[in-house]
Amino acid sequence: MPNDASNLSLPGAAIKSTPGLGSRTLSLLGAPQEAGAENGGFIVYENSVHLISFLGADAQSRTTRDGVPLTVLSLATKRSWKDHEGEWHSQTEWHSISCFAAVAEFASSLRKGAHIYVSGFLRSREIEKNGTGRGKNTGPKARVWEIRAIRIAKLDRAVQEDPSTNDPADNPTS
């Protein structure tokens, strides 16, 4: 097997054959293991978010000033764990999801309780704490984080018919 990382599909990536001081090795994803290290002339960064959970409210749809469809979703994720004493704990996080264009048009049909998969990236912006964030910026500011959705998939199962209505004895084929 050659000592280069050409099979990783990373331009300019190389794996040193004898690790030592100052050498860099690549992780499984191709990112340097040292913080701030360069990988063949470029620095590898990634900002991606993937969530699977349930909507906490119906989708809120509107259009931007430029006429682009915009839909905002509120998604809840939950983490549960058992402590060293055997007691269960849980933590719920709420995520604001912003969708534009065709993704927004699809997302506008989603309702509270829908089970969805969201893929996107993390964004932050400053807003006025006591204002609308529009016009003069006179109030104190706060930073809010949201997920900009690139893909959304609805994971809900199709509604099944009542099996009692599909009794073959009711519809003889002969």
Order of alpha helices (4+ residues) and beta strands (2+ residues): beta-beta-beta-beta-alpha-beta-beta
